[in-house]
Amino acid sequence: MTLDDEAIRTRIDGLLAEMTPEEKAGQLTQFFFFTLPPEAEDNPALGLEVAAQPRAVEAALARGGVGSLLFVTDPAQINRLQRAAVEGSRHGIPALFGFDVVHGLRTVLPVPIAMAASWDPALIEAGQAVAAAEARAVGIHWAFAPMVDIARDPRWGRIVEGAGEDPFLGSAVAAAQVRGFQGERIGAPGRIVAGPKHFAGYGYALGGRDYDEVSLGDADLWNVVLPPFKAAIDAGAGTVMTAYMALNGIPATGNRWLLTDVLREALGFDGFTVSDANATRNLTTHGFAPDLRSAASRALDAGLDMEMAITDPAFDHLPAALEAGEIDETQLDTAVRRVLEVKLRLGLFDDPYVDEDRARVVLADPAHREVAREAARRAAVLLRNEGGLLPLDAADLGSVAVLGPLADSARDTIGPWVFDFELAETVTVLDGIRDRLGDAVRVDSARGIPVGRRTFPSMFDMFGGNAPEDPEGFEPEAEFTRAIRLATDADVAVVVLGEWQNMIGEAASRSSLDLPGRQLELLQAVVATGTPTVLVVMNGRPLDLRWAAAHVPAVLDVWYPGSQGGAAVADLLFGDAVPGGKLPFTWPRSVGQVPIVYSNLTSHEPENLGRRYWDEASTPLFPFGHGLSYARFSYADLAVDTDTVALDGVVTVTATVRNESNHDGDEVVQLYLHQRTGTASRPVRELKGFERVMVAAGEERRVSFRVGPDERRYWNAGVRGYVLDPSVFDVWVGTDSTAPLGTTFTVTP
């Protein structure tokens, strides 16, 4: 039953009138419910807190002290815990079940940075709709996604979860993900509540070190960091997660200016907020609050509605804070009202349980796998293709060597931030190539080198199967020699390299962008054989590919491509699909250039932009928006419909893109803008429009973009507000952020 706004208010008013402060605090408390493998539960390194955690949650459920649970994916277990929540509450209030549905549940989609590389909002929405359908089928109501943090330092491991460096692209991706998760409204059948995160500035962590402080100027905050959150909110996001770190000295979870003045008043958010794991308790760790009661009252006063906790929640102290006058009942009720409203809109009061038989059917839906395969095809970025080595012609091949430690690794193919997966149904690159070629071509494979090792273990290794392992009896030198012999004897070598999935993600920042372990040595030895070589890169951040960009004829970035990744890679390698993805970040030559973005300000000496370092060019290895195709595109006839427009006027920009090749292909047509003068110095270029279009061989498409006040408005640190300046504007349309085809228009006062 769908309730209208008035019915929801009436229902909540009745509940609030009957609830005790303890029951209200319970509704604002979210617990993890860990179900670890036996070897993890017996690991003393995890601490007594994690080992005792399930028992503490069961006790809290029995007294109505749980508003939400997370990290449960088994439908039977969810039903059992939901029954305990409903029966433990005097008012029969169900729990809200959340999970990190970051890029799929059982059907694993390419990682979020890969989906952003598709530059295809419709595809992104369809992918998250699949994730939502599977999640809702098993009893999950809420995703802790999308991560909409702008990331401009690839040392930061969580770059893999976002959409890259650009706020315009990031906003389009954020809105598409929210629409995919939620549908047209909260409570839409087969959909779940979206939870954009981490509010705000988390991607600017000092030195790219996860969890470290963020010092962020006003211009970057309002012009770069906040737009994707605004887009997610405008798309209807029901929740927002706060960040761990301190923003300009004030922990985000206790920052009233951030959570109330900015999030609610400036951005218009009317859902509920949730802390990241233990972030409320950590207000004491930050030295922001002297004890847990103070942490709870200060977080609630700042605008936090729900605490995510492992054990011993700070929000357990809210009743005492209320009695002491540190918070008032209106504040408490407002937070509870927001949480209960989402539960009512989801229909959980009337139908709290899940159909376990139907869950199995939804999880096995073959249509979901096809969406994942198409997503992996459209996300891949062809970085280099000298001499037209790709696509490979299977009819001309007698043998293929598929080499590298990631070529047949199912766990790495699906990537980080997945926990409920079936590796048996994951298609690796080796699987995909063998399936595509069948018995007609001999396909040999070798790992070549041992797995790379992190200096410090991953926080996710406790779940089992997360850390890579070499096969029993693995002999590194013999395997290296075998790989080179296979490359020598093959007609073509496909070398699959990158980062193991546990090397990126949360608490997985890096001080280097080098290929881990002996990967570069393996690649160099394969190329030295003289066999035509294709490098397939599996990654979530830019890596140091300077040598490859100079010596390997074909380089295809497939990211962590998901459940059907290997099938999609084979489609691309053999021309059954044509690459059309584009980079969502500027690819540096080395870590020494970090951070490097295309939208820099003009310096006093712009002529020497590429010579900022004396030892190497300060230009990127690959520009933002870069991505090749088997098709060849040209641009012409760039025009504006008016040369002059008022401050509130709109200019329509059009250009023709022509496919000059005999391959059909997709092109992402990109529009960039530059304001020449104004009340602040403006970036040399900013993305302000894009469209992914299919252009048949020999044909052309006319593409149009609207450039209005929204595209020209910016936040000005001098006046501390948004401005529209009269100016001459340069506009370019092309294939990446270096597009040469340009024109101008003038905005008058």
Helices and strands as residue ranges (DSSP letters): H 5-18, H 21-27, E 29-32, H 38-41, G 44-46, H 47-51, H 53-62, E 68-70, H 75-88, E 96-99, H 112-117, H 121-138, E 142-143, G 157-161, H 167-182, G 202-204, G 206-208, H 218-220, I 221-225, H 226-234, E 239-241, E 246-247, E 250-251, G 252-254, H 256-256, I 257-266, E 272-274, H 282-285, H 292-302, E 307-309, G 314-317, H 318-323, H 329-345, H 356-363, H 366-379, E 381-385, G 386-388, G 394-396, E 399-403, H 410-414, G 423-425, H 429-437, E 442-446, G 459-463, H 476-489, E 492-498, G 501-503, H 519-528, E 533-538, H 546-551, E 554-557, H 565-573, G 591-593, G 606-611, E 633-640, E 644-646, E 651-659, E 665-675, E 686-695, E 700-707, H 709-712, E 714-716, E 721-723, E 727-734, E 742-748
